[in-house]
């Protein structure tokens, strides 16, 4: 089964982060912990005025905060982001549209 995260910073440049079929998935708890740690380490801001942060919001805010350069320059980090996003959201394909502020499955 195909597993990938597509991060789009502009409409004309989607960045696909595929996972290999034989790669062991990240455990859900590990994925949530990785996203939490990165959210704090990168000083991400909650997207909702209430301060409540949903998992999908963390994925979107993290991609937005670190920016396109982080994905381009740090392949290991980008791969970990993809593994964590897929495991935490429980979907085989996730599209993170930073320019539109949306996540689709």
C-alpha positions, 0 to 999 in steps of 0.5 A: 500500500502506498504511504506518503505525505505531500507537503505543499508550500505553494500550489505549483510545488508539492513535495512528496515524502513517500515511505517504503512499503517494507518500512516498519510504521512508527507506533502511534504513541511514538508519533504523537510524542515526536510531534509534541516534542517538535511542536515545542522545540520549534515554538509553534503557535496553536492555530485555535484561539482556544489554545486546544491543539488537535493532532492535525493542527500540530502537523500543519503548524509544524510544517508551516513553522519550520518552512520549506527550507527545513524539508529541503535541507534535512531529509532525515527530519522530513522523513521522520515528519512523514512517519509521525504524521501518517502514524498519528493521523492513521491515514496512508496518504496525508496532504499538508497544504500550508498555503491554504492552511488545510490538511486532507486525506 
